Amino acid sequence: MLKSLMEKFVKPSVMKNATNPVKLLKVDHEDTDNHMDVTKLKVGFATERALEEHVKNSGAERLRLEFRQSCKLFFGEDGV
């Protein structure tokens, strides 16, 4: 479960070395150099669709980026 969560925001190049539980725990998830760009975060299909619909209806593209930034902060600092 931890690996699945980390794959949502940690760069694939960092995660490829996390081949067992010990190595997974050594991944520095708080190091922002290990984070994906906010536009590439994996927030899920339903969330992507809801964001797209919201942006289409409101015209507020910045809200999508703010949401993704909030997700990144949660994943990287508070969530894991």
C-alpha positions, 0 to 999 in steps of 0.5 A: 500500500505504501509503494502504491501511494508513493508512486503517485508523487515520487518520480519513477526513476526514484521508485525503480530502486525500491524493490523491497520493503527496506529499500522502499522505506529508505526513499526520501519522500520529503525531498522535493527533488524526488517528487514528480512535477505537479502536472504529472501527479497520479490523482486517479481517473475519477479525480482527473475527470472531475477536475477537467469538468470543473475547469471546463465549467469555471474556466479556472485552470489555476484551480487545477494546479492549486489542487495538484499542488495541495496533493503534492504537499499532502503526499510529500509532507503530511500523508506518508 
